[in-house]
Amino acid sequence: MLSEKFYKIFSYIVISSITSSFFVLIESFFDSIVEVYKLENSSFRTFITFFVAFLTNFWFQDLFKERIREACLINFLTYRLNFEIFKSK
């Protein structure tokens, strides 16, 4: 019982930290692109602004968090299966 609650809390913290750091990196990456290349073309700058807004909106973040959760669960189950196979040998 305690291990299930611990796993839920731990997985929530890990997934949330991965998600938040990923989206902070996206924003800083596109900000640095704009600064480095000194983009004067307003249409390209507008495209980058809308692209960042799309990648950092709440719908996309929820979708990303869902996929990260699935990937972490698959990795955990694969690790567990490999451990059980190793233990049975």
C-alpha positions, 0 to 999 in steps of 0.5 A: 500500500505504501509502495503504491503511494510512493510510486505514484508520488515519485512518478508524478514528481519525475514526470512533472520535472521532465515535462517542465524542464522540456518546455523551458528548454523549448522556450529558451532554444527558440529565444536564443535562435531569435537572438543569435540569428538577429531575425529581421524577417517579421513573418519568420519571427511570427512563425517562431512565436506561434510555434513556441506558443503551440509547443508550450500550450496546456493541451500539448503539455498534457499530451506530452505528459501522458506520453512520458508517463506511458514511456516511463511505465513501459521502461519500468515494466521492461526492467521488472520483466528483465529482473524477474527473468534474471532472477529465475535463471 
